[in-house]
Amino acid sequence: MADRPDLHLYTAATMNGYKPVIFLEEAGLPYDLTHIDFGKREQKAEEYMRLNPNGRIPTLVDRAAGDFAVFESGSILWYLAERTGQFLPDGTLARSEALQWLMFQMAGIGPMMGQAMFFKRIAAPNGHAEPYAIRRYTKESRRLLEVLDRRLAGRSFLLDQGYSIVDMATYPWARAWPWAQVDVDGLDNLAAWFDRIDGRPAVQRALRIPKAVPAFWTPGESETGFAAENAARFATDAKPETEPR
Ligand SMILES: N[C@@H](CCC(=O)N[C@@H](CS)C(=O)NCC(=O)O)C(=O)O
């Protein structure tokens, strides 16, 4: 179809799912989006797994590059940055620094905060209360947020060159501290960075695509309903009898 945009994103309203949407909104690129419904296990459909062998979201397909598929949210951000020449500094050293902080998010902040959330928000309501795991991942998440706080001392964004894909990758996870119930008391540099990114119109738009989930950021009235919905959509992950997929 001639009028389709070049970029097609498969995603859902989760921390990893928001990252490429933030980039696309920031860059003002035309794209279309398929919402993946975990309740229907669309992420495990054979056709989808041909694009993303890991069976998870997000996935980007570049129609202008022969339907080239990119999985892993950090790689999607990197691909978009290289494709557009935006939000990633030039030069070997600056790129190395960007990659270091992107790896730190992908291998540290994301998985640790993800596990803290999983044990509190999915395992526990599905009958697997694991206080030791909750303590371990909550403590490690706090330690990692302290690393970010130190990095942000005297910096507006995570890289010296300014707002980048590293901020886009890290923000959705770190900003969800209320949902993960990780204490951020005293992390003033981090709080100022949250304010800076909260204030970006493209980010605010992105957080409503494909679906607004304000309970991640500011637990309040909507939390109870969302918590139940969230526990239900990942319920199969919490069942011990579930075979590895
Ligand atoms: N490292 C991957 C993680 C992707 C991931 O865990 N996605 C979750 C949502 S945040 C997902 O698709 N969960 C559904 C499932 O596990 O079946 C990335 O950053 O893209």
The ligand as an SDF file (V2000), in Angstrom:
LIG
                    3D

 20 19  0  0  0  0  0  0  0  0999 V2000
   14.8740   -7.0490   26.6710 N   0  0  0  0  0  0  0  0  0  0  0  0
   13.6230   -6.9610   25.9880 C   0  0  0  0  0  0  0  0  0  0  0  0
   12.5200   -7.2260   26.9930 C   0  0  0  0  0  0  0  0  0  0  0  0
   11.1670   -7.2270   26.3480 C   0  0  0  0  0  0  0  0  0  0  0  0
   10.0780   -7.5760   27.3530 C   0  0  0  0  0  0  0  0  0  0  0  0
   10.3310   -8.1640   28.4160 O   0  0  0  0  0  0  0  0  0  0  0  0
    8.8500   -7.2360   26.9960 N   0  0  0  0  0  0  0  0  0  0  0  0
    7.7310   -7.5700   27.8670 C   0  0  0  0  0  0  0  0  0  0  0  0
    6.9260   -6.3180   28.1580 C   0  0  0  0  0  0  0  0  0  0  0  0
    7.9060   -5.0790   28.9550 S   0  0  0  0  0  0  0  0  0  0  0  0
    6.8350   -8.5700   27.1740 C   0  0  0  0  0  0  0  0  0  0  0  0
    6.7090   -8.5800   25.9760 O   0  0  0  0  0  0  0  0  0  0  0  0
    6.1880   -9.4340   27.9520 N   0  0  0  0  0  0  0  0  0  0  0  0
    5.2930  -10.4200   27.4370 C   0  0  0  0  0  0  0  0  0  0  0  0
    5.8160  -11.7980   27.6240 C   0  0  0  0  0  0  0  0  0  0  0  0
    6.7970  -11.9850   28.3540 O   0  0  0  0  0  0  0  0  0  0  0  0
    5.2280  -12.7200   27.0740 O   0  0  0  0  0  0  0  0  0  0  0  0
   13.4700   -5.5570   25.3880 C   0  0  0  0  0  0  0  0  0  0  0  0
   13.9790   -4.6200   25.9990 O   0  0  0  0  0  0  0  0  0  0  0  0
   12.8720   -5.4190   24.3060 O   0  0  0  0  0  0  0  0  0  0  0  0
  1  2  1  0
  2  3  1  0
  2 18  1  0
  3  4  1  0
  4  5  1  0
  5  6  2  0
  5  7  1  0
  7  8  1  0
  8  9  1  0
  8 11  1  0
  9 10  1  0
 11 12  2  0
 11 13  1  0
 13 14  1  0
 14 15  1  0
 15 16  2  0
 15 17  1  0
 18 19  2  0
 18 20  1  0
M  END
$$$$
